[in-house]
Amino acid sequence: MNQETPAPSPSSEPNGRTALVVVAHHRSDSLTAAVAERAAARLEAAGYRVDLLDLHAEGFDPRNSEADEPDYSNRDKVYSDEVHAHIRRVHAAELIVPVFPVWWFGLPALLKGWIDRVWNYGLAYGRSRSPMEGKRMLWLGLAGLGERDPNADLVLDLLEGPLRRGVSEYCGIFDVHTAALFDSEGQDLTGEARERHYRELFAGAEAAVDKLVAG
Ligand SMILES: Cc1cc2nc3c(=O)[nH]c(=O)nc-3n(C[C@H](O)[C@H](O)[C@H](O)COP(=O)(O)O)c2cc1C
C-alpha cells in the first residue's frame, strides 16, 4: 500500500457534482470520522462538492416506524419528513461513500437504520427506472481484525454480499467499490510502527476514493 498518495489531478476545479459522505460513528474524534474527513478532502480535491452527513451528529433516528414502512401496493407513499429530507441528499449525489466501523460483521445500527428507512420502496428501488441510476458508490469499512485473521473473510463477505449486491446493485447502482481497512485498532503496534500503520490506513482510504473518482 502506498504511504504517499498524490492528490488526483486536475484538482480543486469544481465539477458541479456532489459526493455524499455518510459517517456512521458516535464519536467525532473516532478513526472512522478521521477517515471520512480524508475521503471528503480527497473528493473535494477532485472537484466534488461534498455533502458530509454525520448521522450521529445530525441526530438521525435509526428506529423504524409505521410511517416509514414500505407499502408495496403504493410506490408513491409519502414517508416521514426525515426520510424525505435524507433521500433528497442521496438523490442529489453522484457519488455515495458510507464510512463505518464493522460491528459483528455487519453495519452499525445507525447506518443499518439509515439504509432500512431512507433507501425505501419507491425512493431507492421498486420503480421501472431506478432512482439511483448512474450513481457510483464506495463502501468504506474499518475492521478491528487483521487482514490475515481467519475471520477476515467475513468482513470481505459483508462488503461484497449484503452491501455491494444486496443494497447497491439491488437499487440499480452497478459501479460499486468496496474497501476494508483492517487492523483499525493497531493492536500490538507502538511508536513509529503504529504511526506508519495509520498512515497506510489513510492512504488506503484515499486510494479507494481515487479509484471511485476515476470510475
Ligand atoms: C460492538 C463492536 C463490534 C465489533 N465487531 C467487529 C467485527 O465483527 N469485526 C471486526 O473486524 N471488528 C469489529 N469491531 C472492531 C471495530 O471494527 C473497530 O473498533 C473500529 O473499526 C475502530 O474504529 P473507530 O475507532 O472509528 O471505532 C467491533 C467493535 C465493536 C465496538
The ligand as an SDF file (V2000), in Angstrom:
LIG
                    3D

 31 33  0  0  0  0  0  0  0  0999 V2000
  -19.7230   -3.5790   19.0140 C   0  0  0  0  0  0  0  0  0  0  0  0
  -18.4670   -3.8530   18.2520 C   0  0  0  0  0  0  0  0  0  0  0  0
  -18.4160   -4.8960   17.3550 C   0  0  0  0  0  0  0  0  0  0  0  0
  -17.2850   -5.1250   16.5800 C   0  0  0  0  0  0  0  0  0  0  0  0
  -17.2890   -6.1450   15.6780 N   0  0  0  0  0  0  0  0  0  0  0  0
  -16.2340   -6.3150   14.8650 C   0  0  0  0  0  0  0  0  0  0  0  0
  -16.2600   -7.3260   13.8670 C   0  0  0  0  0  0  0  0  0  0  0  0
  -17.2310   -8.0570   13.6950 O   0  0  0  0  0  0  0  0  0  0  0  0
  -15.1750   -7.4620   13.0600 N   0  0  0  0  0  0  0  0  0  0  0  0
  -14.0710   -6.6550   13.1920 C   0  0  0  0  0  0  0  0  0  0  0  0
  -13.1150   -6.8240   12.4300 O   0  0  0  0  0  0  0  0  0  0  0  0
  -14.0310   -5.6720   14.1270 N   0  0  0  0  0  0  0  0  0  0  0  0
  -15.0780   -5.4930   14.9640 C   0  0  0  0  0  0  0  0  0  0  0  0
  -15.0520   -4.4960   15.9030 N   0  0  0  0  0  0  0  0  0  0  0  0
  -13.8860   -3.5820   15.9460 C   0  0  0  0  0  0  0  0  0  0  0  0
  -14.2080   -2.2900   15.2170 C   0  0  0  0  0  0  0  0  0  0  0  0
  -14.3690   -2.5100   13.8310 O   0  0  0  0  0  0  0  0  0  0  0  0
  -13.1180   -1.2540   15.4610 C   0  0  0  0  0  0  0  0  0  0  0  0
  -13.1590   -0.9570   16.8300 O   0  0  0  0  0  0  0  0  0  0  0  0
  -13.2980    0.0070   14.6610 C   0  0  0  0  0  0  0  0  0  0  0  0
  -13.0760   -0.2450   13.2950 O   0  0  0  0  0  0  0  0  0  0  0  0
  -12.3010    1.0800   15.1160 C   0  0  0  0  0  0  0  0  0  0  0  0
  -12.6580    2.3040   14.5120 O   0  0  0  0  0  0  0  0  0  0  0  0
  -13.1990    3.5100   15.4220 P   0  0  0  0  0  0  0  0  0  0  0  0
  -12.0600    3.8840   16.3650 O   0  0  0  0  0  0  0  0  0  0  0  0
  -13.5550    4.5970   14.4890 O   0  0  0  0  0  0  0  0  0  0  0  0
  -14.3910    2.9800   16.2080 O   0  0  0  0  0  0  0  0  0  0  0  0
  -16.1550   -4.2870   16.7260 C   0  0  0  0  0  0  0  0  0  0  0  0
  -16.1940   -3.2240   17.6580 C   0  0  0  0  0  0  0  0  0  0  0  0
  -17.3320   -3.0170   18.4040 C   0  0  0  0  0  0  0  0  0  0  0  0
  -17.3570   -1.8780   19.3910 C   0  0  0  0  0  0  0  0  0  0  0  0
  1  2  1  0
  2  3  1  0
  2 30  2  0
  3  4  2  0
  4  5  1  0
  4 28  1  0
  5  6  2  0
  6  7  1  0
  6 13  1  0
  7  8  2  0
  7  9  1  0
  9 10  1  0
 10 11  2  0
 10 12  1  0
 12 13  2  0
 13 14  1  0
 14 15  1  0
 14 28  1  0
 15 16  1  0
 16 17  1  0
 16 18  1  0
 18 19  1  0
 18 20  1  0
 20 21  1  0
 20 22  1  0
 22 23  1  0
 23 24  1  0
 24 25  2  0
 24 26  1  0
 24 27  1  0
 28 29  2  0
 29 30  1  0
 30 31  1  0
M  END
$$$$
